[in-house]
Amino acid sequence: MGILSLLIVCAFALSSRTLADESVQLNYSQAEIEDKWQVRIQSFLDKDEIPLIDLLSFLPRKNSKAVIRWTKDVMDDEGVALISFAGYWAPKEPGSKGHRWDYFIHHVVNAEPARFILTTNKGGNKNWWKQKSGRPRDYIEQLEQQVLSGNYPFIGQIEFRHYMSNAQCRAGKINRDINIPLNGPLGHRVFKLSSATGIPFSIHLEPENSPLDALQEMLQTYPKAKVIVSHFGQIRYPEIEHHFGPKLIEHMLLTYPNLYFDLSTGEPGRVYKCDDYRVLDTVIWEDDGWGSQTDKLKNEYKEILIKFSDRFVAGFDYGPSNRQTADFLRRRIENIRLILRDLPEVAKHNIGYRNAWYLLTHKIWN
């Protein structure tokens, strides 16, 4: 299906069906929201503080009032201008099947339009994992309809290749070991959606050799799609991720101007453990010679961040049920500041907020 066909089909869908009665309208236009963002960003710059825009966090409904309360306090204390909270799914309805699109983030943005970015539901649900399509309640059908509504400036993280986390491995949650082909039918639909609308999207793609090849294929096929690959430098199984490295990253960033990475990655010395397996999972940090890492970037990765400072954004990976504390958020912010610490001023500003501003508004920060 071409881009024009996609637009026609989804425009018909918009006119012929509604998905749920709980749809929530925004209280502000996108232009009004951007004005509020700009004022908040500038307020930190006026204090000689480089603001951060987070393009990778999540917010389930549970405990959300408390989470929002301490999040706002931390944002003000730590120089965070904006946070993108991807939504989950609405409470189950009796007898319902498929994905239940949740408008909860609309309420969050209506209450705090200067702080939070309206972001789609995340592509991390059973309907998506099973690669369902063709029915109104399938996630991919709703994602297309919602994004084509024109309300969303950002598509929250969509999972393609995903390993279990430490906690998921301990709990035996093998359902979180996801492998959806990036160049499969649903991947093509997501890339086409971004191409047609100009809306950027985030993906979780463990940098195994084959998925990296698929990423290059899709970037070339859809040069207008704006793709942010999460967790830059996170390598948990080096034996099947050995293509990832500074040379390949430089080649990809030179070749595909529509490719971005977020820095929601591990702090120095972070260990990935699954059963008897153990590895330092973040390759951007210098080795300390004692089996751990220092708080300095490896020179080759530091040079990548400097040379391509217009292609990286901040990400906190904050908000899921096991990551809902103010202390966790502060640690994630501290890690971003640590990555930026030894970079030139222009790179700090680019990665901190300018690149995210451009992706969200399609404007150069002025």
Summary of the structure (lengths in Angstrom):
residues: 366
radius of gyration: 19.6
end to end distance: 38.0
largest distance: 63.0
contacts: 1159
relative contact order: 0.13
helix: 43%
strand: 18%
